[in-house]
Amino acid sequence: MTGEQPIRVLIAEDEANLGELLQSYLAGRGHKVTVTLDGRAALDALHSQPFDVALLDIVMPKLDGLEVLRQVRENPSPPECIIITGNGTVDTAIAAMKLGAYDYVSKPYRLAEIDVLVRRAWEKRRLTSDNLRLNTRLSRVDAARDFTSVYAPMQAVLALARHAAPGDAPVLITGEAGTGRSELARYIHAHSSRAAGPLVDAVCAAMTGGRAAVDLFGMERPADDEPSGGVTAAIGLVESAAGGTLVLDDVQLLDPLAQAALAETLAEGSFRRVGSKHRIETETRFIATAGTELPAAVRAGSFRADLFDSLGHVRIALPPLRERSVDIAILAQAFVREFGGLEGPSLASEAIEALQGYSWPGNLRELRNVLERAVLLAGGGIIHAHDLPLPAAVRSGSSADDAALSLQEVERRHIAAVLQRTSWHQGKAASLLGISAKTLYRKIREYGFERPAGVGAP
């Protein structure tokens, strides 16, 4: 039918006979159909399993179709919803469409009409998903940029990452802050069989107050308005990353409860939402990043040894930038091209020497920030050592005035330099600056720039 798999359809219809009729017809058309008889049961089903299309009757016990629609649209990947009503009004249709419904149909309807709507809704969902995945992949095309290297240990790291990428085994990436741990995780995902799936970041440092287990695995609790066993469910990051990769940034910062739940998940291949007795099969690959202090945390007992072993099926240690001085010139030139474009400035030889003579305590992240500011400061076509915001002992020809420049002054100088470089062609200048022509015009007025005499019109 679709060339891939049946369309997963949920029918929420309180008229049992009509629900059975719809189920029989749509199943006969090749769809995989689930039927519920009230809004609460529909919402529970939508939270507990994935659907492509939901047919929601507007009038149902416990929760009406519009309320189910409103709540399900808050899910990370909601199905396309079609509202069905027996008393169709324009107001109802407008309300449904405002809430994100795909379409609206009134009773009585023809079964063939429902089938057509289901297929069209599924097609829209597939196209939306394909577009999102394409944009995600395009945004990661340069995932390996920071890992261009002629340093043999770094080349070995990349070889290991490429070898590990196609599998599903967990990966543990360690290194100093700024060495590109998260970037390497994205590199592995982009080269894996899961590249078309989601890449979800779990920032462990932000999971405070004992909520890490809920953030990761979601939760279930009895519904306040449903004494007969209904539940309210919220999915966590592990489910959000199903079919793709979950990156656990700074995994050493997870609290003990979350560590225990994660260790159980990796051992069992399934997990439980907090408050639930039911296990859900894990469809997510795990990549964890951590600082160089993680082994000491394991020895001290603040990080579980079994979790360390489970995450570290593949262990990759990133070298600090100070050990990769042979790579600095290549990386610096790549960053200059990124921030300045093809017509941007170039690096003078003494600037490269200054970069190579610095110890880079902030590693790649610090190098990126230094080059971004240098591109902004470079008034001409060359970045000199004194344009680099490095300690005075590392560069020559620097001045106190350069070090004290405000961000506003950096912006003013950069805009002036680009205008001069493009002979005040405001369209080209706006393109190089990455802003709209309207914003550039406002900046010209804000900074009081005046077109030099004899320079052509924009």
C-alpha positions as CSV (number, residue, x, y, z in Angstrom):
1,M,0.0,0.0,0.0
2,T,2.6,2.6,1.1
3,G,5.6,0.6,-0.2
4,E,6.9,0.5,3.4
5,Q,4.5,-0.4,6.2
6,P,0.8,-0.1,7.0
7,I,-0.5,3.3,8.1
8,R,-1.1,3.2,11.8
9,V,-4.5,4.6,12.5
10,L,-6.3,5.3,15.8
11,I,-10.1,5.6,15.8
12,A,-11.6,7.4,18.8
13,E,-15.4,6.8,18.4
14,D,-17.9,6.3,21.2
15,E,-20.5,4.7,18.9
16,A,-19.1,1.1,19.1
17,N,-20.9,-0.1,16.0
18,L,-19.5,2.8,13.9
19,G,-16.0,2.2,15.4
20,E,-16.1,-1.5,14.4
21,L,-17.3,-0.6,10.9
22,L,-14.5,1.9,10.4
23,Q,-12.0,-0.6,11.8
24,S,-13.1,-3.3,9.5
25,Y,-13.1,-1.1,6.4
26,L,-9.8,0.6,7.0
27,A,-8.1,-2.7,8.0
28,G,-9.4,-4.2,4.7
29,R,-7.7,-1.3,2.9
30,G,-4.3,-2.4,4.5
31,H,-4.2,-0.1,7.5
32,K,-3.2,-1.1,11.0
33,V,-6.2,0.1,13.1
34,T,-6.8,0.5,16.9
35,V,-10.2,1.6,18.2
36,T,-11.0,3.4,21.5
37,L,-14.4,4.3,22.9
38,D,-13.7,7.5,24.8
39,G,-11.3,10.5,24.8
40,R,-9.3,9.4,27.9
41,A,-8.6,5.9,26.3
42,A,-7.6,7.6,23.1
43,L,-5.2,9.9,24.8
44,D,-3.6,6.9,26.7
45,A,-3.2,5.0,23.5
46,L,-1.6,8.1,21.7
47,H,0.8,8.5,24.6
48,S,1.8,4.8,24.8
49,Q,2.4,3.9,21.1
50,P,3.0,5.7,17.8
51,F,0.3,6.4,15.3
52,D,0.4,8.1,11.9
53,V,-3.2,9.3,11.8
54,A,-5.9,9.7,14.4
55,L,-9.7,9.9,13.7
56,L,-11.2,11.8,16.6
57,D,-14.9,12.0,17.2
58,I,-15.8,15.5,18.4
59,V,-18.3,14.3,21.0
60,M,-16.9,11.6,23.4
61,P,-17.2,10.7,27.1
62,K,-14.4,11.9,29.5
63,L,-12.5,14.0,27.0
64,D,-13.9,15.4,23.7
65,G,-12.1,15.2,20.4
66,L,-10.9,18.8,20.5
67,E,-9.3,18.3,24.0
68,V,-7.6,15.1,22.8
69,L,-6.3,17.0,19.8
70,R,-5.0,19.8,21.9
71,Q,-3.1,17.5,24.3
72,V,-1.7,15.2,21.6
73,R,-0.3,18.1,19.6
74,E,2.1,18.7,22.5
75,N,3.8,15.3,21.8
76,P,7.2,15.6,20.1
77,S,5.9,13.6,17.0
78,P,2.1,13.8,17.0
79,P,0.0,12.0,14.4
80,E,-2.0,13.9,11.9
81,C,-5.5,14.3,13.3
82,I,-8.9,14.3,11.5
83,I,-11.9,15.5,13.5
84,I,-15.2,13.8,12.9
85,T,-18.5,15.4,14.1
86,G,-22.2,14.7,13.8
87,N,-23.2,18.4,14.1
88,G,-20.7,20.1,11.8
89,T,-20.4,23.9,12.2
90,V,-18.0,26.4,10.9
91,D,-16.9,27.3,14.4
92,T,-16.0,23.7,15.2
93,A,-14.0,23.4,12.0
94,I,-12.1,26.6,12.7
95,A,-11.4,25.5,16.3
96,A,-10.1,22.1,15.1
97,M,-7.9,23.7,12.4
98,K,-6.4,26.2,14.8
99,L,-5.5,23.4,17.2
100,G,-3.6,21.7,14.3
101,A,-6.1,19.2,12.9
102,Y,-5.3,18.0,9.4
103,D,-8.9,18.1,8.3
104,Y,-12.5,18.0,9.4
105,V,-15.4,15.8,8.2
106,S,-19.1,15.7,9.1
107,K,-21.3,12.7,9.7
108,P,-22.7,11.0,7.7
109,Y,-19.6,10.4,5.6
110,R,-18.7,7.8,3.0
111,L,-16.1,5.2,4.1
112,A,-14.1,5.8,0.9
113,E,-13.9,9.5,1.9
114,I,-12.3,8.5,5.2
115,D,-9.8,6.3,3.5
116,V,-8.7,9.1,1.1
117,L,-8.3,11.5,4.1
118,V,-6.2,9.0,6.0
119,R,-3.9,8.5,3.1
120,R,-3.5,12.2,2.4
121,A,-2.9,12.9,6.1
122,W,-0.3,10.1,6.2
123,E,1.4,11.6,3.1
124,K,1.6,15.0,4.7
125,R,3.1,13.5,7.9
126,R,5.7,11.5,5.8
127,L,6.7,14.6,3.8
128,T,7.0,16.7,7.0
129,S,9.1,14.0,8.6
130,D,11.3,13.6,5.4
131,N,11.8,17.3,5.3
132,L,12.8,17.5,8.9
133,R,15.3,14.6,8.5
134,L,16.7,16.2,5.3
135,N,17.3,19.5,7.1
136,T,18.8,17.7,10.0
137,R,21.2,15.8,7.8
138,L,22.1,18.9,5.9
139,S,22.9,20.7,9.1
140,R,25.3,17.9,10.0
141,V,27.1,17.7,6.7
142,D,30.0,19.6,8.2
143,A,30.0,17.5,11.4
144,A,33.6,16.4,10.8
145,R,34.9,19.9,10.2
146,D,36.5,20.2,13.6
147,F,38.2,16.9,13.2
148,T,40.4,17.6,10.1
149,S,43.7,16.4,11.4
150,V,47.3,15.4,10.4
151,Y,48.0,14.4,14.0
152,A,48.3,10.6,14.1
153,P,46.5,10.0,17.4
154,M,43.6,12.2,16.3
155,Q,43.5,10.2,13.0
156,A,43.3,7.0,15.0
157,V,40.4,8.5,17.0
158,L,38.5,9.3,13.8
159,A,39.2,5.8,12.4
160,L,37.7,4.3,15.6
161,A,34.7,6.6,15.4
162,R,34.0,5.7,11.8
163,H,34.4,2.0,12.7
164,A,32.0,2.3,15.6
165,A,29.4,4.5,13.8
166,P,27.4,1.8,11.8
167,G,26.7,-0.3,14.9
168,D,24.3,0.1,17.8
169,A,26.8,-0.3,20.7
170,P,27.0,2.5,23.2
171,V,29.9,4.9,22.8
172,L,31.7,6.8,25.6
173,I,33.6,9.9,24.5
174,T,36.0,11.5,27.1
175,G,38.2,14.6,26.9
176,E,38.8,18.0,28.3
177,A,36.1,20.7,27.9
178,G,36.0,22.2,24.4
179,T,37.8,19.3,22.7
180,G,34.7,18.5,20.6
181,R,33.1,15.7,22.5
182,S,29.5,16.6,21.4
183,E,30.7,17.3,17.9
184,L,32.2,13.8,17.7
185,A,29.0,12.3,19.0
186,R,27.2,14.1,16.1
187,Y,29.8,12.8,13.7
188,I,29.2,9.2,14.8
189,H,25.4,9.7,14.5
190,A,25.8,11.3,11.0
191,H,27.8,8.3,9.8
192,S,25.5,5.7,11.3
193,S,22.6,3.7,10.0
194,R,20.5,6.0,12.2
195,A,21.5,9.2,10.5
196,A,17.9,9.8,9.2
197,G,16.5,9.4,12.8
198,P,16.5,11.9,15.6
199,L,19.6,13.1,17.4
200,V,18.6,14.2,20.9
201,D,20.9,15.9,23.4
202,A,20.4,15.2,27.1
203,V,22.3,17.9,29.0
204,C,22.9,16.1,32.2
205,A,24.1,19.3,34.0
206,A,20.7,20.8,33.5
207,M,18.8,17.8,35.1
208,T,18.7,19.0,38.6
209,G,16.5,18.5,41.6
210,G,16.3,14.7,41.2
211,R,14.3,15.0,38.0
212,A,16.9,13.3,35.7
213,A,15.1,10.0,35.7
214,V,11.8,11.7,34.6
215,D,13.6,13.8,32.0
216,L,15.2,10.7,30.5
217,F,12.5,8.1,30.8
218,G,9.3,10.0,31.1
219,M,6.6,9.3,33.7
220,E,3.1,8.0,34.2
221,R,0.6,8.9,36.9
222,P,-3.1,8.3,37.5
223,A,-5.3,10.9,35.7
224,D,-6.8,13.3,38.2
225,D,-10.2,13.1,36.6
226,E,-10.2,9.3,36.0
227,P,-10.7,7.2,39.1
228,S,-11.1,4.0,37.2
229,G,-7.5,3.4,36.1
230,G,-6.7,6.0,33.4
231,V,-3.2,7.4,33.3
232,T,-1.5,10.5,32.2
233,A,1.8,9.8,30.5
234,A,4.7,12.0,29.4
235,I,7.5,10.6,27.3
236,G,11.2,11.3,28.1
237,L,14.3,11.9,26.0
238,V,15.0,8.2,25.5
239,E,11.6,7.7,23.7
240,S,12.1,11.0,21.8
241,A,15.3,9.6,20.4
242,A,13.7,6.3,19.3
243,G,15.1,5.2,15.9
244,G,18.0,7.6,16.4
245,T,20.7,8.6,19.0
246,L,20.6,10.0,22.5
247,V,23.7,12.0,23.4
248,L,24.2,12.1,27.2
249,D,26.3,15.3,27.6
250,D,28.5,15.2,30.8
251,V,27.1,11.9,31.9
252,Q,29.2,12.0,35.1
253,L,26.7,14.6,36.4
254,L,23.7,12.3,36.5
255,D,22.3,11.7,40.0
256,P,22.4,8.2,41.5
257,L,18.7,7.4,40.8
258,A,19.2,8.2,37.1
259,Q,22.4,6.3,36.9
260,A,20.7,3.2,38.3
261,A,17.8,3.5,35.8
262,L,20.2,4.0,32.9
263,A,22.3,1.0,33.9
264,E,19.2,-1.2,34.1
265,T,18.1,0.1,30.6
266,L,21.4,-0.7,29.0
267,A,21.5,-4.2,30.7
268,E,17.9,-5.1,29.9
269,G,17.4,-3.4,26.5
270,S,14.2,-1.8,27.9
271,F,13.1,0.8,30.4
272,R,10.2,1.9,32.5
273,R,8.7,5.3,32.7
274,V,8.8,6.7,36.3
275,G,5.7,5.5,38.1
276,S,4.9,2.7,35.6
277,K,5.2,-1.1,36.0
278,H,5.4,-1.7,32.2
279,R,8.6,-2.0,30.3
280,I,9.1,-0.4,26.9
281,E,11.7,-1.8,24.5
282,T,14.6,0.5,23.8
283,E,15.0,1.7,20.2
284,T,17.6,4.2,21.0
285,R,21.4,4.3,20.6
286,F,23.3,5.9,23.5
287,I,26.4,8.0,23.2
288,A,27.8,9.5,26.4
289,T,30.3,12.3,26.8
290,A,32.3,13.0,29.9
291,G,35.3,14.9,31.3
292,T,38.6,13.3,31.9
293,E,37.7,12.9,35.6
294,L,35.1,10.2,35.0
295,P,37.5,7.2,35.8
296,A,38.3,8.9,39.1
297,A,34.6,9.3,39.8
298,V,34.2,5.5,39.2
299,R,37.0,4.7,41.6
300,A,35.6,7.1,44.2
301,G,32.2,5.4,43.9
302,S,30.2,8.5,42.8
303,F,29.7,7.0,39.3
304,R,28.4,3.4,39.0
305,A,31.1,1.0,37.7
306,D,28.5,-1.1,35.8
307,L,27.1,2.0,34.0
308,F,30.7,3.0,33.1
309,D,31.3,-0.5,31.6
310,S,27.9,-0.6,29.8
311,L,28.4,2.9,28.3
312,G,32.0,2.1,27.3
313,H,31.5,-0.7,24.9
314,V,33.5,1.7,22.6
315,R,35.7,4.2,24.4
316,I,37.1,7.2,22.6
317,A,39.5,9.7,24.3
318,L,39.9,13.0,22.5
319,P,43.3,14.7,22.8
320,P,43.5,18.3,23.9
321,L,44.3,21.0,21.2
322,R,47.7,21.8,22.8
323,E,48.8,18.3,21.7
324,R,47.5,19.0,18.2
325,S,49.6,22.0,17.4
326,V,50.2,20.6,13.9
327,D,46.5,21.0,13.3
328,I,46.0,24.5,14.4
329,A,46.8,26.2,11.1
330,I,44.3,24.0,9.2
331,L,41.6,24.4,11.8
332,A,42.1,28.2,12.1
333,Q,41.9,28.7,8.3
334,A,38.7,26.6,8.3
335,F,37.1,28.8,11.0
336,V,38.1,32.0,9.1
337,R,36.4,30.7,6.0
338,E,33.3,29.8,8.1
339,F,33.0,33.2,9.7
340,G,34.3,35.3,6.8
341,G,33.1,33.5,3.7
342,L,35.1,33.0,0.5
343,E,35.7,36.8,0.3
344,G,36.7,37.1,4.0
345,P,40.1,37.8,5.5
346,S,43.2,35.6,5.5
347,L,45.6,34.8,8.3
348,A,49.0,36.4,8.3
349,S,52.0,34.1,9.0
350,E,52.7,35.8,12.4
351,A,49.0,35.3,13.4
352,I,49.3,31.5,12.7
353,E,52.6,31.5,14.7
354,A,50.8,33.2,17.6
355,L,48.0,30.7,17.5
356,Q,50.4,27.8,17.5
357,G,52.3,29.3,20.4
358,Y,49.2,29.4,22.7
359,S,48.3,26.6,25.1
360,W,44.5,26.6,24.4
361,P,43.1,25.8,27.8
362,G,39.6,26.0,26.2
363,N,40.6,23.8,23.3
364,L,38.7,23.9,20.0
365,R,35.9,26.0,21.5
366,E,38.3,28.7,22.5
367,L,40.0,28.6,19.1
368,R,36.6,29.0,17.4
369,N,35.7,32.0,19.6
370,V,39.1,33.7,19.0
371,L,38.8,33.3,15.2
372,E,35.2,34.5,15.2
373,R,36.2,37.7,17.0
374,A,39.3,38.2,14.8
375,V,37.2,38.0,11.7
376,L,35.0,40.8,13.1
377,L,38.0,42.9,14.1
378,A,39.9,42.6,10.9
379,G,39.4,45.9,9.1
380,G,41.3,44.8,6.0
381,G,41.8,41.6,4.2
382,I,44.4,40.1,6.6
383,I,44.2,39.0,10.2
384,H,47.4,39.9,12.0
385,A,48.6,38.7,15.4
386,H,47.4,41.9,17.0
387,D,43.9,41.1,15.8
388,L,43.8,38.0,17.9
389,P,42.2,38.3,21.4
390,L,44.9,36.3,23.0
391,P,47.1,37.1,26.1
392,A,49.6,39.8,25.4
393,A,52.6,37.4,25.9
394,V,51.3,35.3,23.0
395,R,50.9,38.0,20.3
396,S,52.9,41.0,19.2
397,G,51.8,44.5,18.3
398,S,48.6,44.4,20.4
399,S,47.2,47.4,22.1
400,A,45.1,48.0,25.2
401,D,42.4,49.7,23.0
402,D,41.9,46.5,21.0
403,A,41.4,44.4,24.2
404,A,38.8,46.8,25.6
405,L,36.6,47.0,22.5
406,S,32.9,46.5,23.2
407,L,30.8,44.1,21.2
408,Q,29.0,47.1,19.7
409,E,32.3,48.6,18.5
410,V,33.3,45.2,17.0
411,E,30.1,45.1,15.1
412,R,30.5,48.7,13.9
413,R,34.0,48.1,12.6
414,H,32.9,44.9,10.9
415,I,30.0,46.4,9.1
416,A,32.2,49.4,8.0
417,A,34.8,47.0,6.6
418,V,32.2,44.9,4.7
419,L,30.6,48.0,3.3
420,Q,34.0,49.3,2.1
421,R,34.9,45.8,0.7
422,T,31.7,45.7,-1.4
423,S,32.0,49.4,-2.5
424,W,28.8,50.1,-0.5
425,H,26.7,47.6,-2.5
426,Q,24.2,47.0,0.3
427,G,22.7,43.9,-1.1
428,K,26.2,42.2,-1.3
429,A,27.1,43.6,2.1
430,A,24.0,42.3,3.8
431,S,24.6,38.8,2.2
432,L,28.2,38.7,3.5
433,L,27.0,39.9,7.0
434,G,24.2,37.3,7.1
435,I,21.5,39.9,7.8
436,S,18.6,41.3,5.8
437,A,19.0,44.5,3.7
438,K,16.5,46.1,6.0
439,T,18.6,45.3,9.1
440,L,21.7,46.6,7.4
441,Y,20.0,49.9,6.5
442,R,19.0,50.3,10.1
443,K,22.6,49.6,11.3
444,I,23.9,52.2,8.8
445,R,21.6,54.8,10.3
446,E,22.3,53.6,13.9
447,Y,26.1,54.0,13.5
448,G,25.9,57.2,11.4
449,F,27.7,55.8,8.4
450,E,27.7,58.0,5.3
451,R,28.4,56.8,1.8
452,P,31.8,58.1,0.6
453,A,31.7,60.5,-2.3
454,G,32.0,58.8,-5.7
455,V,30.9,55.4,-4.5
456,G,28.1,53.9,-6.5
457,A,24.5,53.4,-5.4
458,P,23.5,50.1,-3.7
